[in-house]
Amino acid sequence: MNRKKEIGIGFGVGLIANTLGTLLYILLFSELGIAETYHAAVEQGHIGSLLALGAIPNLVAFFGFLRLKRDFRARGVMIATLLTALIILYYKLFS
């Protein structure tokens, strides 16, 4: 398969895992709804922490791809995780 396609698949998996991890964290540990939790996190300056906790499933995806010898897909997950880190940095510096 094409390297760019493999990296793209990994990137997509990383974004989906991060999104689902964030939503799962909100649903399990927050008494508010999803939108209310997001707005409260932005107001209190905790959006970076919320995104970082949501990125935990990326570890599973990353090491799963490495175990399956899908190195380029693992690279895509790593790129998605780095994008999340840059978004967190943006929120920390400019919010």
Secondary structure, 3 states (H helix, E strand, C coil): CCHHHHHHHHHHHHHHHHHHHHHHHHHHHCCCCHHHHHHHHHHHCCHHHHHHHHCHHHHHHHHHHHHCCCHHHHHHHHHHHHHHHHHHHHHHHHC
